[in-house]
Amino acid sequence: MPNKYVRKSVNIRGNWSEENLINAVNNVSNGNMSVRRASLTFNIPRKTLERRVKTGNTVKGSMGPGCNFGKENEDRLSRYILNMQSRGFPLTRDDLRTIAFQFAEQMNIKHRFNKEVGKAGYDWLCLFLSRNPQISVRKSEGVSLARTTAMNRKEVDEYFGLLEQIMTDYSLFEKPANIFNIDETGLQLNNRPGEVLAKKGSKAVSTITSTEKGETITLVACCNAEGSFVPPAIIMKGKNKKKEWEDALPPGSVLYMSEKSAYINATLFLQWIRDHFMPRKPLGYVLLILDGHASHVNSVEMLEFAESHQIILLCLPSHTTHYLQPLDRSFFKSLKAHFYESCRLWLKTHAGRRITRYQFGELLTLTWGKAATTQNGSSGFKAAGIFPFNRHAIPDYAFAVEESIAKNTETEITRDKEKPEEKAMEVADEEVQPLPCSSKEDTITPSKLLYDMSPSVPEKVVVARKRSKQLASVLTSPEHLQVRREKENKLKEIENRKRNLKGKENRRPIKSKKKKGEPQDVSSSSEEDINMILESEDSGDEDLTENLCIGCGEDYNHTKKAVDWIKCVNCLRWLHETCTTYGDFCQKWGKLDLITLKGKKKKHIDFVSEKQKGLASTFILKCRMCNITKEIHWEKEEGKELNVYSAAVWAAISTGSDFSQLEQQHAILNVPSLSQRRYNTHFEEVS
C-alpha cells in the first residue's frame, strides 16, 4: 500500500476555493482587476493566478503532480472496467495493471512502470482505486455462458405472463399458502475449510477434513409463499435402508433409497408427490413451480396424477433458476453454509472420527432449524417476483450480460469518432494528440486501444450438439400431456422393435459349405445384405426421435456412456462413438459402404490385431473377399533413415534425460518402452 502523506502543520498552500478562483480569473480577464489586486482580494497566490489566467483552467486539482494518464483518460479506463463487468468479463487487478502498462506504451505516455514485468505498479493500482471510488475489488461468482444468455427479457416476460394467467385463472393472488416451489440440492458429508486465523507469513495453513470429497446426499426441499416448509426428503444411494440413517432427522422427514445414484428420478418424484406432498397439500388448486429436470417433466404417470389431484406444475425456462426460483434465491445458500459449519463443529468435538450417514440426521436437524425460517422462505418468493406478483422484480443487472452481447461492441469507439474535438488525454495539464496513422478512419484513439486489448465477447452460445431449450410451460396442461403420451408410445415401439431385431440377429442363417479354393459368389451375398439393410431402413426407423442413439437406442438426456456423440454422414442420425466400427458411418450405412453398391467396389479390409515390440508396431489386416492376412510394419528397424528407436533415444539425450526418465514418460503415455539393452545399442549409434 503506498504511503499517504498527511500534513502535520497548518495547511497554508492551496487554502482557497474553486469559486474564488473563478471570480478572480473572470475579473482579470474582463480587465476589472489586475492580477496583483485579484490575488489579494480573493486570497489566491499571484503566480497561481497568472498561470490559471493564461491557461484558462479554473478547476482546483489536488496538490502536487497529476496522475500519469490524466483525468480524462482515467475516466475512460474506469468506464472500460465497468463495461467489461457488464459483459461478463470483469478485470482482475493483474489485468488492470497489464492494460495500464500497454496503454501507456502504445500512447507514448511517460511512466515509471516496470518494463521487465510489463505491468503497472501496485502503488499505482491503489492510487487509481482511491481516485475512482465507484470501482472496488469484489469476489465474482462463476456463471455459465448458457445461464447468462438465457436470462433475456423476452423469455422472462413470457414466463411472468404465463404465471399471471395461472394465478388469475385459479385465484391465487390472495392465496400464498397454495403457491409452492420444489427443488433439489446436494449435501456432502464433509466440512469445507474457510478463512481462519494463522501466523502471518505462513506458507501453508491446513484444516482437517472428514474425507477428500465426501458422499453426496440429495435433499428435496419444498416451501410455499407464506414461508412454511414441507419437511425435507432425503435420497441416498443404495438398495437397502437402515433405520439408523433416519435417526435424528427433522420431524416429518422421509428417506428414499436409489439403487443407481443419489439423484432424484421420475419414480422417486412421483413417490414424493403421492406420499409426502399430498398429505400436506392445502384444499383447492395449488401451483407447484419447478425446474425442467427430466424427473419432473417426462413421467406421464406423474403428470396425470398431479392433474387429477389439482396440482398445477409450472416449469421454469432453462438456465434461469438462479433468478426465477425462490429456493435458489434465499434458501439453499443459507442451508449449505449452516450445514458445513455444523460439520466443522462436529469434527472439532469428535476428533479422529469421520462424518458418515449415521451423523447426517443430527447435522441436518441443526441446519434445518436455522435455514428453513419463515423469513428465508417468503423472501425468496418476493425476490423472484412470484408473491406478491411483480414482473419487474428481476433486477436490470440480471440481463446486463445478455444485452451487452447483443449490443454493438463498437459503441465506445464510435463515441470518440463522433467527437474528434475531444481531448485525447491530459498529462500534467498538457494536451496529447492521438497517434497518427495512415488514414483518418484508422486514427488510434485511447478507447480504441482499450477495446483492442479486451477479450472477444461471443455473440451466441456455441454447443457441440444443439438441444431443444425448455421454455416456461404448464406441465399438467392437456397439450403437454398429449405430447408426452405420444413420445412415451414411440419409445415403447422402439424398445419392442429393438427386442425383435435382437431376436432375429441371434438366429444365424445356415451357410452352404464351399470347397477350398472355389470362388465365392460375392454379388449374391452383397445383394442380400443390401436388401436386408435397406428393408430395415424402411421398416419404420423414421420414427426414431432425434435424442436416441441409432446404435444402442439410448436417450441422449439419460446417457450413461462417457463417450462423444457423432452424426452419421449418410442417415444424419446421432449415435455414440463406440456404437459403430465404421468411423463417420453408423453400422448399417458403414456396412453398405463396404459392400458392392451402385457398381462401385470397395475394399473388404478388416483390422485384426496389433503386435507391439517396444515402440514399433505391426498391424495385422485381413481381406474378407479372399481371406488373406497381411502384416504391415510400422517401420523397418534397420535402414539408413532414423527409426523410431533412434529418434526416441536422440530426444532423450537432447533433453538431458536418461533411460529411467524415458521409461517413465512412456509409462505416462501408456505405450510399451524399449529395453535397457536396445537403449544402449541405439545410444551408441546416435552418439
C-alpha positions in Angstrom: 0.0 0.0 0.0 1.5 3.4 -1.0 2.3 5.9 1.7 -0.4 8.6 2.0 1.2 11.8 3.3 -0.8 13.7 5.9 0.3 17.3 6.6 1.2 17.8 10.2 1.4 21.7 10.2 -1.3 24.1 9.4 -2.4 23.9 5.7 -1.1 27.1 4.1 -0.8 26.1 0.4 -3.9 25.7 -1.6 -6.1 27.3 1.0 -8.5 28.8 -1.5 -11.7 27.6 -3.1 -12.6 27.0 -6.7 -15.3 29.6 -6.5 -12.8 32.3 -5.6 -10.5 31.2 -8.5 -13.3 31.5 -11.0 -14.2 35.0 -9.8 -10.6 36.1 -9.8 -10.0 34.8 -13.3 -13.2 36.5 -14.6 -12.2 39.8 -13.1 -8.7 39.7 -14.5 -9.9 38.6 -17.9 -12.5 41.3 -18.1 -10.0 43.9 -17.0 -11.8 44.8 -13.8 -8.8 44.0 -11.7 -5.1 43.5 -12.0 -3.5 40.2 -11.2 -2.0 41.6 -8.0 -5.3 43.2 -6.9 -7.3 40.0 -7.6 -4.7 37.9 -5.8 -5.0 40.0 -2.6 -8.8 40.2 -2.9 -9.5 36.5 -3.4 -6.6 35.1 -1.4 -5.0 33.3 -4.3 -1.2 33.2 -4.9 -0.2 35.6 -7.6 1.8 33.0 -9.6 -1.0 30.6 -9.5 -3.5 33.2 -10.7 -1.2 34.2 -13.5 -0.9 30.6 -14.7 -4.6 30.0 -14.5 -5.5 33.2 -16.4 -3.0 32.2 -19.1 -4.3 28.6 -19.5 -7.9 29.3 -18.7 -8.1 26.4 -16.3 -10.4 27.1 -13.4 -10.6 23.6 -11.8 -8.9 23.2 -8.5 -7.0 20.0 -8.6 -5.0 18.2 -5.9 -1.7 19.4 -4.7 1.4 18.0 -6.5 1.8 16.5 -9.9 -1.1 14.9 -11.7 -1.6 11.2 -12.5 0.1 9.5 -15.3 -2.8 9.2 -17.7 -4.7 12.4 -16.9 -8.2 12.7 -15.5 -9.9 12.2 -18.9 -8.1 9.0 -19.8 -8.6 7.7 -16.3 -12.3 8.2 -16.7 -12.1 6.3 -20.0 -10.3 3.5 -18.2 -12.9 3.4 -15.4 -15.7 3.3 -18.0 -13.9 0.5 -19.7 -13.7 -1.5 -16.5 -17.4 -1.1 -15.8 -18.2 -2.0 -19.4 -16.2 -5.2 -19.2 -18.1 -6.1 -16.0 -21.4 -5.7 -17.7 -20.2 -8.1 -20.5 -19.4 -10.8 -18.0 -15.6 -10.4 -18.3 -14.6 -8.4 -15.2 -11.0 -7.4 -15.0 -8.7 -8.7 -12.2 -6.1 -6.5 -10.5 -3.3 -8.0 -12.7 -5.4 -7.4 -15.8 -5.8 -3.8 -15.0 -2.1 -3.4 -14.3 -1.2 -5.1 -17.6 -3.6 -3.0 -19.6 -2.4 0.2 -17.9 1.2 -0.6 -19.0 0.2 -1.4 -22.6 -1.9 1.7 -22.7 1.0 3.9 -21.6 3.4 2.2 -24.0 1.2 2.5 -27.1 0.1 6.1 -26.3 3.8 7.2 -25.7 3.0 8.3 -22.2 5.9 8.9 -19.9 5.8 6.4 -17.0 7.9 4.7 -14.4 6.3 1.2 -14.7 8.5 -1.9 -14.7 9.1 -2.8 -18.3 10.6 -6.2 -17.5 7.4 -7.3 -15.7 5.2 -5.4 -18.2 2.7 -4.2 -15.6 1.9 -1.0 -13.7 3.0 -0.9 -10.1 0.8 -1.9 -7.2 1.1 1.6 -5.8 -0.4 3.0 -9.0 -3.3 0.5 -8.7 -4.1 1.6 -5.1 -4.0 5.2 -6.0 -6.2 4.6 -9.1 -8.8 2.9 -6.9 -8.7 5.8 -4.4 -9.2 8.3 -7.2 -12.1 6.3 -8.6 -14.3 5.3 -5.6 -17.0 3.9 -7.9 -14.7 0.9 -8.6 -13.9 -1.6 -5.9 -12.4 -5.1 -5.6 -15.2 -7.7 -5.3 -15.3 -11.5 -5.4 -17.0 -12.7 -8.5 -19.3 -15.7 -8.9 -19.0 -18.1 -11.8 -22.0 -18.3 -14.1 -22.1 -20.5 -17.2 -22.4 -18.9 -20.6 -25.7 -20.7 -21.1 -27.2 -19.0 -18.0 -26.0 -15.6 -19.0 -27.6 -15.8 -22.4 -30.8 -17.5 -21.2 -31.6 -14.5 -19.0 -33.2 -12.4 -21.7 -36.2 -10.1 -21.2 -38.3 -11.8 -23.8 -38.4 -15.3 -22.2 -38.7 -13.8 -18.7 -41.6 -11.7 -19.7 -43.3 -14.7 -21.3 -42.8 -16.6 -18.1 -44.3 -13.9 -16.0 -47.2 -13.6 -18.4 -47.9 -17.3 -18.1 -47.6 -17.1 -14.3 -50.0 -14.2 -14.1 -52.5 -16.1 -16.3 -52.4 -19.1 -14.0 -52.8 -17.0 -10.8 -55.7 -15.2 -12.4 -57.5 -18.4 -13.6 -57.2 -20.2 -10.3 -57.5 -17.1 -8.0 -54.1 -17.5 -6.3 -53.2 -13.8 -5.9 -54.6 -13.9 -2.3 -53.5 -17.5 -1.5 -49.8 -17.6 -0.7 -50.3 -20.9 1.1 -51.2 -22.5 -2.3 -48.1 -21.5 -4.2 -45.2 -23.9 -3.8 -41.6 -24.2 -5.1 -39.7 -27.5 -5.1 -36.1 -28.1 -5.9 -33.2 -30.5 -5.0 -29.7 -29.8 -3.9 -26.7 -31.9 -2.9 -25.0 -32.0 0.5 -21.6 -33.6 1.0 -20.7 -35.4 4.2 -17.6 -33.3 4.7 -16.6 -29.9 6.1 -15.3 -27.1 3.9 -12.3 -25.1 5.1 -12.8 -21.3 5.1 -10.9 -18.3 6.3 -9.0 -18.9 9.5 -6.5 -17.0 11.7 -2.9 -18.1 11.3 0.6 -16.8 11.7 1.5 -14.0 9.4 3.7 -15.3 6.5 2.6 -18.9 6.9 3.2 -20.8 3.7 0.6 -23.4 4.3 -2.4 -23.4 6.7 -4.1 -26.8 6.8 -7.6 -27.7 8.1 -8.5 -31.3 8.9 -11.5 -32.5 6.9 -13.5 -35.7 7.2 -12.6 -37.0 3.8 -11.3 -35.7 0.5 -14.7 -35.2 -1.0 -17.4 -36.9 1.0 -20.6 -38.8 0.0 -23.2 -36.7 -1.8 -26.8 -36.9 -0.4 -29.7 -35.2 -2.2 -32.1 -33.1 -0.2 -35.6 -32.3 -1.7 -36.9 -29.0 -0.3 -40.3 -27.5 -0.8 -41.7 -24.2 0.5 -44.8 -22.1 0.0 -45.1 -18.3 -0.4 -46.0 -17.9 3.3 -42.6 -19.2 4.3 -43.8 -22.6 5.5 -41.5 -25.5 4.6 -42.5 -29.1 3.9 -40.3 -31.5 5.9 -37.3 -32.4 3.8 -37.0 -35.6 1.8 -33.6 -37.3 1.7 -32.2 -39.5 -1.1 -29.3 -41.8 -0.5 -27.6 -44.2 -2.9 -28.2 -47.9 -2.2 -30.9 -50.6 -2.2 -31.5 -51.4 1.5 -32.4 -48.8 4.0 -31.3 -48.8 7.6 -33.4 -47.4 10.4 -30.3 -45.8 11.9 -29.9 -43.5 9.0 -33.3 -41.9 9.8 -32.3 -41.2 13.4 -32.5 -37.5 14.5 -33.8 -36.3 11.1 -36.1 -33.2 11.2 -39.7 -34.2 12.3 -41.7 -35.5 9.3 -38.7 -36.2 7.1 -38.6 -39.2 4.8 -35.7 -41.2 3.4 -35.6 -42.7 0.0 -33.1 -45.1 -1.4 -32.0 -45.1 -5.0 -30.0 -48.1 -6.3 -28.2 -46.3 -9.2 -27.3 -42.9 -7.7 -28.3 -40.4 -5.1 -30.0 -38.2 -7.6 -33.8 -37.9 -8.0 -35.6 -39.7 -10.8 -39.2 -39.8 -12.1 -40.1 -42.7 -9.8 -38.9 -41.0 -6.7 -40.5 -37.7 -7.7 -43.9 -39.4 -8.2 -43.5 -41.1 -4.8 -42.6 -37.8 -3.2 -45.8 -36.1 -4.6 -48.0 -39.0 -3.7 -46.8 -39.9 -0.2 -45.1 -36.8 1.1 -46.7 -33.8 -0.6 -50.3 -34.8 -0.9 -50.9 -35.3 2.9 -49.7 -31.7 3.4 -51.4 -30.2 0.4 -54.0 -27.4 1.2 -57.5 -27.6 -0.2 -58.2 -26.5 -3.8 -55.8 -25.9 -6.6 -52.1 -25.4 -5.8 -49.3 -24.1 -8.0 -46.0 -26.1 -7.8 -43.1 -24.3 -9.5 -40.2 -26.4 -10.5 -37.3 -26.6 -13.0 -37.1 -28.6 -16.2 -35.2 -31.6 -14.9 -36.1 -34.8 -16.7 -37.6 -36.4 -13.5 -40.1 -33.5 -13.3 -41.4 -33.4 -16.9 -41.0 -36.9 -18.5 -43.2 -39.2 -16.5 -46.8 -39.4 -17.9 -47.9 -41.2 -14.8 -46.7 -38.4 -12.5 -48.2 -35.7 -14.7 -51.6 -37.4 -14.8 -51.5 -37.9 -11.0 -50.8 -34.2 -10.5 -53.6 -33.2 -12.9 -56.2 -35.4 -11.2 -55.3 -34.0 -7.7 -55.5 -30.3 -8.6 -51.7 -29.7 -8.7 -50.6 -27.3 -11.4 -47.0 -27.9 -12.4 -45.3 -24.8 -13.8 -41.9 -25.4 -15.4 -39.3 -22.6 -15.4 -37.3 -21.6 -18.5 -34.0 -23.3 -18.9 -30.9 -21.8 -17.2 -32.9 -19.1 -15.4 -33.4 -20.7 -12.0 -30.7 -18.6 -10.4 -33.0 -15.6 -10.6 -36.5 -17.1 -11.0 -36.6 -19.9 -8.5 -37.3 -18.9 -4.9 -35.3 -21.6 -3.2 -32.2 -20.7 -5.2 -32.6 -17.0 -4.3 -32.9 -17.2 -0.5 -32.6 -20.8 0.9 -30.0 -23.1 -0.5 -27.0 -20.8 0.2 -28.0 -20.4 3.8 -28.7 -24.1 4.2 -25.3 -25.2 2.9 -23.4 -22.5 4.9 -25.1 -23.7 8.1 -24.6 -27.4 7.2 -20.9 -27.2 6.6 -20.4 -25.1 9.7 -22.2 -27.8 11.7 -19.9 -30.4 10.1 -16.8 -28.3 11.1 -18.0 -28.1 14.7 -18.8 -31.8 14.8 -15.3 -32.7 13.7 -13.9 -30.3 16.2 -15.7 -32.0 19.1 -15.2 -35.6 17.7 -11.5 -35.6 16.8 -10.3 -38.6 14.8 -13.8 -39.6 13.6 -15.4 -39.3 10.1 -18.8 -38.0 9.2 -21.0 -40.8 7.9 -24.6 -41.4 7.2 -25.3 -42.1 10.9 -24.5 -38.5 11.7 -26.3 -36.9 8.8 -29.7 -36.7 10.5 -28.2 -34.9 13.6 -26.3 -32.4 11.4 -29.3 -31.8 9.1 -31.6 -31.1 12.1 -29.2 -28.4 13.4 -29.0 -26.9 10.0 -32.7 -27.1 9.1 -33.9 -25.1 12.1 -31.5 -22.2 11.2 -32.1 -22.1 7.4 -35.8 -23.1 7.0 -37.2 -19.9 8.5 -40.3 -18.0 7.5 -38.2 -15.0 6.6 -36.0 -17.0 4.2 -39.0 -18.8 2.6 -41.1 -15.7 1.9 -38.2 -13.5 0.9 -37.4 -16.0 -1.9 -40.8 -15.7 -3.5 -40.7 -11.9 -3.2 -37.2 -11.7 -4.8 -38.4 -14.0 -7.7 -41.5 -11.7 -8.2 -44.0 -14.6 -7.6 -45.7 -13.4 -4.4 -46.5 -10.6 -4.2 -46.7 -10.7 -8.0 -44.2 -8.3 -9.6 -42.9 -8.9 -13.1 -40.3 -6.2 -12.6 -38.7 -7.8 -9.6 -35.8 -9.2 -11.5 -33.1 -6.5 -11.4 -31.7 -5.0 -14.6 -28.2 -6.3 -14.0 -29.5 -9.8 -14.4 -29.9 -9.1 -18.1 -26.8 -7.0 -18.4 -24.5 -9.7 -20.0 -27.1 -10.9 -22.5 -27.9 -7.3 -23.5 -24.2 -6.5 -23.7 -23.6 -9.4 -26.0 -26.4 -8.3 -28.3 -25.2 -4.7 -28.3 -22.7 -3.3 -30.7 -19.3 -3.6 -29.1 -18.1 -0.6 -31.0 -20.2 1.9 -29.0 -17.3 3.5 -27.2 -15.1 3.7 -30.3 -17.8 5.5 -32.3 -18.3 7.9 -29.4 -14.7 9.0 -29.9 -15.1 9.3 -33.7 -18.2 11.4 -33.3 -16.4 13.9 -31.1 -13.0 14.5 -32.7 -12.7 17.8 -30.9 -12.5 15.9 -27.6 -9.0 15.8 -26.0 -7.2 12.6 -26.3 -5.7 12.7 -22.8 -4.2 15.0 -20.3 -0.8 14.5 -18.6 0.1 17.3 -16.1 -2.4 19.7 -17.8 -0.8 19.2 -21.2 -2.8 18.1 -24.2 -1.6 15.0 -26.1 -3.0 14.3 -29.5 -3.9 10.7 -30.8 -1.3 8.8 -32.5 -1.2 9.5 -36.3 -2.0 6.7 -38.7 -2.2 6.3 -42.5 -5.8 7.4 -42.8 -8.2 9.5 -40.8 -10.5 6.5 -40.1 -7.6 4.5 -38.6 -6.7 7.1 -36.0 -5.7 5.3 -32.8 -7.8 6.7 -30.0 -7.5 5.8 -26.3 -10.8 4.0 -26.3 -9.9 2.0 -29.4 -6.7 0.9 -27.8 -8.6 -0.3 -24.7 -11.1 -2.3 -26.8 -8.3 -3.8 -28.9 -6.9 -5.2 -25.6 -10.2 -6.5 -24.4 -11.3 -10.2 -24.7 -13.6 -11.1 -27.6 -17.2 -11.3 -26.5 -19.2 -14.2 -28.1 -22.4 -13.3 -29.8 -24.1 -16.6 -29.1 -23.5 -19.9 -27.3 -21.8 -22.4 -29.4 -22.5 -26.0 -28.5 -21.3 -29.3 -30.0 -24.9 -30.5 -30.4 -28.0 -28.4 -30.5 -30.5 -29.4 -27.9 -34.1 -28.2 -27.5 -34.5 -25.4 -25.0 -37.1 -25.7 -22.2 -39.4 -22.7 -22.2 -41.9 -21.8 -19.5 -44.8 -24.2 -19.7 -47.6 -25.8 -17.7 -46.7 -29.4 -17.5 -50.2 -30.5 -16.5 -51.9 -28.9 -19.5 -53.7 -31.2 -21.9 -51.4 -30.2 -24.7 -48.3 -31.2 -22.8 -49.8 -34.4 -21.6 -50.7 -35.4 -25.1 -47.2 -34.7 -26.3 -45.7 -36.8 -23.5 -48.1 -39.7 -24.2 -47.1 -39.7 -27.9 -43.4 -39.7 -27.0 -43.8 -42.5 -24.5 -45.7 -44.6 -27.0 -42.9 -44.0 -29.6 -40.3 -45.1 -27.0 -42.2 -48.3 -26.3 -42.4 -49.0 -30.0 -38.7 -48.5 -30.3 -38.0 -50.9 -27.4 -40.2 -53.5 -28.9 -38.6 -53.2 -32.3 -35.1 -53.4 -30.8 -36.1 -56.6 -29.0 -37.4 -58.1 -32.2 -34.2 -57.2 -34.1 -32.1 -58.7 -31.4 -34.1 -61.9 -31.6 -33.5 -62.0 -35.4 -29.8 -61.4 -35.0 -29.5 -64.4 -32.7 -30.8 -66.7 -35.4 -27.9 -67.2 -37.7 -28.7 -68.5 -41.3 -27.1 -71.8 -42.3 -24.5 -71.2 -44.9 -23.7 -73.9 -47.6 -20.2 -75.2 -47.4 -17.7 -74.3 -50.1 -14.8 -76.3 -51.3 -11.4 -74.9 -50.7 -10.2 -72.7 -53.5 -13.7 -72.4 -55.0 -14.6 -68.7 -55.6 -17.5 -67.4 -53.6 -20.4 -65.6 -55.1 -19.9 -62.2 -53.5 -22.5 -60.4 -55.6 -25.4 -62.5 -54.3 -24.5 -62.2 -50.7 -23.9 -58.5 -51.1 -27.3 -58.0 -52.7 -28.9 -59.9 -49.9 -27.1 -57.8 -47.3 -28.1 -54.6 -49.2 -31.7 -55.6 -49.4 -31.7 -56.6 -45.7 -30.3 -53.2 -44.6 -32.5 -51.2 -46.9 -35.6 -53.0 -45.7 -34.6 -52.4 -42.1 -34.1 -48.7 -43.0 -37.6 -48.5 -44.4 -39.3 -50.6 -41.7 -40.1 -47.6 -39.6 -36.8 -46.1 -38.4 -38.1 -42.7 -39.3 -40.0 -42.9 -36.0 -36.7 -42.7 -34.1 -36.5 -39.5 -32.2 -33.6 -37.2 -32.6 -32.5 -37.8 -29.0 -31.9 -41.6 -29.4 -28.7 -43.3 -30.4 -29.2 -45.1 -33.7 -26.8 -47.8 -32.5 -28.0 -48.8 -29.0 -31.2 -46.7 -28.7 -30.1 -44.9 -25.6 -31.7 -41.5 -24.9 -29.3 -38.6 -25.1 -30.8 -36.9 -22.0 -30.2 -40.1 -19.9 -27.0 -41.3 -21.4 -24.6 -43.1 -19.1 -21.7 -43.7 -21.5 -18.8 -41.3 -21.1 -18.2 -41.0 -24.8 -18.8 -38.4 -27.5 -21.7 -38.5 -29.9 -21.2 -38.4 -33.7 -23.5 -37.9 -36.6 -23.7 -40.4 -39.5 -22.9 -38.7 -42.8 -25.5 -40.7 -44.7 -28.6 -41.1 -42.5 -27.8 -37.9 -40.5 -28.7 -39.6 -37.2 -26.8 -39.4 -33.9 -25.0 -42.3 -32.2 -22.3 -43.0 -29.6 -18.8 -43.0 -31.0 -18.4 -46.6 -29.6 -21.6 -47.8 -31.2 -20.0 -48.1 -34.7 -16.9 -49.6 -36.2 -17.1 -47.6 -39.4 -15.8 -44.2 -38.4 -18.3 -41.5 -39.6 -20.9 -44.0 -40.6 -23.4 -45.9 -38.5 -23.3 -49.7 -38.5 -25.9 -50.0 -41.3 -24.5 -47.5 -43.7 -21.0 -48.5 -42.8 -21.8 -52.0 -44.0 -23.3 -50.7 -47.1 -20.2 -48.7 -47.8 -18.1 -51.8 -47.7 -20.4 -54.0 -49.8 -20.6 -53.5 -53.6 -23.1 -50.7 -54.1 -24.2 -49.0 -57.3 -21.4 -50.6 -59.3 -18.6 -49.3 -57.1 -16.4 -52.0 -55.4 -15.0 -51.1 -52.0 -12.1 -52.8 -50.2 -13.1 -55.5 -47.7 -10.3 -55.0 -45.2 -10.7 -55.7 -41.5 -8.3 -54.8 -38.7 -7.5 -57.9 -36.8 -4.9 -57.0 -34.2 -1.7 -55.1 -33.4 1.6 -56.5 -32.2 3.8 -54.1 -30.3 7.5 -54.7 -29.9 8.9 -51.8 -28.0 7.9 -48.6 -29.7 7.4 -50.3 -33.1 4.1 -51.9 -34.1 2.9 -54.4 -36.6 -0.7 -54.2 -37.8 -2.5 -57.4 -39.0 -5.2 -56.9 -41.6 -7.5 -59.4 -43.2 -9.4 -59.3 -46.5 -12.9 -60.6 -46.3 -13.0 -61.2 -50.0 -10.0 -63.5 -50.4 -9.5 -64.5 -46.8 -5.8 -63.4 -46.9 -4.0 -62.0 -43.9 -1.4 -59.3 -44.4 1.1 -57.8 -41.9 2.0 -54.1 -42.2 5.0 -52.9 -40.2 5.2 -49.5 -38.6 8.7 -49.1 -39.9 11.8 -51.2 -40.5 14.2 -51.5 -37.7 17.2 -51.4 -39.9 18.0 -48.8 -42.6 19.7 -45.6 -43.4 16.9 -43.5 -42.1 16.4 -42.6 -38.4 14.0 -45.2 -37.0 11.6 -44.7 -34.1 14.1 -46.2 -31.5 16.9 -43.9 -32.5 14.6 -41.0 -32.6 13.4 -41.7 -29.0 16.9 -42.1 -27.7 18.0 -38.9 -29.6 15.1 -37.0 -28.0 16.1 -38.2 -24.5 19.7 -37.2 -25.0 18.7 -33.7 -26.3 16.5 -33.0 -23.3 19.1 -34.3 -20.8 17.1 -37.4 -19.9 18.3 -41.0 -19.3 16.8 -44.4 -19.7 14.8 -44.3 -16.5 13.2 -40.9 -17.3 12.4 -42.1 -20.8 10.7 -45.2 -19.4 8.6 -43.0 -17.1 7.5 -40.9 -20.0 6.4 -44.0 -21.9 4.5 -45.3 -18.9 2.6 -42.0 -18.7 1.7 -42.2 -22.4 0.7 -45.9 -21.8 3.0 -47.2 -24.6 5.5 -50.1 -24.4 9.0 -48.9 -23.8 12.3 -50.2 -25.2 14.6 -52.4 -23.1 17.8 -51.3 -21.5 19.8 -53.3 -24.0 18.1 -51.8 -27.0 18.5 -48.3 -25.4 22.3 -48.8 -25.0 22.6 -50.0 -28.6 20.9 -47.0 -30.1 22.6 -44.7 -27.7 26.0 -45.8 -29.2 24.6 -45.3 -32.7 23.3 -41.8 -32.0 26.4 -40.8 -30.0 
